[in-house]
Amino acid sequence: MNTNPLHLWTLTTLAIACLTQVSIASEPAATEPYADQAVIEKYEETRGFMQKFGSKTAPKTQEGSFRLTIYNIENLFDAHDDPTLTGRDDDADDTKPEHELIATAMAIHAVNADIICFQEVESEQALLQYRDTYLAGMGYDHVVSIDAGNSRGIENSVLSRYPITNFKNWPNKPLGGVHPEKYGKSKNWYAGEPIAFRRSPLMVDIEIPASGDTTDDTTDDTSWTLTLFVLHHKSGRFNSYWREAEAKGTLKLVNQVLKDHPDRPIVILGDFNAEPDADSVQTYINAGFVDIFADHADTTEIMTHESGRRIDLILGNKPAIERMNTDAAFVYGTTARPEGTTWRDLKTFEGYAADHYPVSVDMSN
C-alpha cells in the first residue's frame, strides 16, 4: 500500500469531494461577499480534516473590547507585473491564486478583527483590491501599506476600522555591523555588507475611541492612541544574527516613541521567524514586553505555522498588556499540508490559505 502523505491526501480529498458532490476541479468566481456558498462549504470540509494547528472556531469579540490580529497572508501579489522586480525577484508568476484569496478571506471573516496587520503584501494597490473584492462590508476604511525596502517587494500592512493617525517605516535602515562571511557552512551572499532591515517594520498609530464606535472618525478626550510596530524579521536558519540586529534596531525605534509618550500602549507584532526562546525575541522580552501566550501551555492550539512552530507573535508593553485579555487570545487554524509534505511537494491546493495562521487578542477600549 502506498503510504506517501501526498497520495493519502489526494485520495481523501477525492473521497470527500464525492461525498459532498462538489468537484474539486472547478471553482466558481468569487462573488459578494467573497465566494459562492458552495465553495465556502467545500473549503470548510477540507479544513475539517486538514487543520493541524490552531482553534477550530473564533470566539466573538468581548463586549467593551476590540480585536487585534496579526496574519502573514503569504505572498499577496496581484496580477500586475511589477517591472522593477526582475531576476529571481520577478513577480510575473507570483499572483496569489483565487482559491487562496478565498480561503484567507474565510479566515479573516471568521476572526472578524477590528485591526488586522499583515505581512507579505505586494502593495497598497494589491491590498485594496483584495479588501474590496473579498472583505467588502467589513468596515476596513483605514489602510496603510508602504514600501519596506525588500527586494521581493513585500510589505507590512494594516487594515483598521479605527482611524490611522500616523505611520512610518525605515526602509534599508542600517543596524550596525556587517554580514559574516559564512551562512552556515556556505558563503554568505551578503558577506561584508552593512546589516540593515531586510523588511522595515511599520509603525502605526491608531486612535481608539473609548466607546469602540467605528462609525465616527472624530476623536475626543475619551479616545486613546495605540502604537503598533508591525514587523517581519529575516527568515532563514542561519540568519539569527540578522534577526537579533533587527530586534535591537526595532527596540531603539520603540524607545523613541516611549521617550515622548511614556504611558503609550505599544504592541510589537508580526512574523518573527523565530520562536519565543530565540535571542531575537528575548531582546523584546528582556526590555519588558510580554508574549500574550506566555502563560499558555505549548499545545497545538497556539502553533502559528504549519511546520508546528510558534513564530507569529504579539508582544505588549505594560500599558498594552493591561488592556489585553490574554486568557482569551487564540490562533485560528486553517488548512495545512499533510504531515511530511512541504511546499516543495505540494505548492497549493483547493482550500489552502497560507502557511501561517491568524493570531488574535482582544483589548479593552
HELIX and SHEET records of a PDB file:
HELIX    1   1 PRO A    5  THR A   20  1                                  16    
HELIX    2   2 GLN A   37  MET A   50  1                                  14    
HELIX    3   3 GLY A   87  ASP A   89  5                                   3    
HELIX    4   4 GLU A   98  VAL A  111  1                                  14    
HELIX    5   5 GLU A  124  TYR A  134  1                                  11    
HELIX    6   6 SER A  240  ASP A  260  1                                  21    
HELIX    7   7 ASP A  279  ASN A  286  1                                   8    
HELIX    8   8 THR A  300  ILE A  302  5                                   3    
HELIX    9   9 LYS A  318  ILE A  321  1                                   4    
HELIX   10  10 THR A  326  ALA A  328  5                                   3    
SHEET    1   A 6 HIS A 142  SER A 145  0                                        
SHEET    2   A 6 GLU A 155  SER A 160 -1                                        
SHEET    3   A 6 ILE A 115  VAL A 121 -1                                        
SHEET    4   A 6 SER A  65  LEU A  76  1                                        
SHEET    5   A 6 VAL A 359  SER A 364 -1                                        
SHEET    6   A 6 PHE A 330  VAL A 331 -1                                        
SHEET    1   B 6 ILE A 164  ASN A 169  0                                        
SHEET    2   B 6 LEU A 202  ILE A 208 -1                                        
SHEET    3   B 6 TRP A 224  HIS A 232 -1                                        
SHEET    4   B 6 ILE A 266  ASP A 271  1                                        
SHEET    5   B 6 ASP A 312  GLY A 316 -1                                        
SHEET    6   B 6 VAL A 290  ASP A 291 -1                                        
SHEET    1   C 2 PRO A 174  VAL A 178  0                                        
SHEET    2   C 2 PRO A 194  ALA A 196 -1                                        
SHEET    1   D 2 LYS A 182  TYR A 183  0                                        
SHEET    2   D 2 SER A 186  LYS A 187 -1                                        
END                                                                             
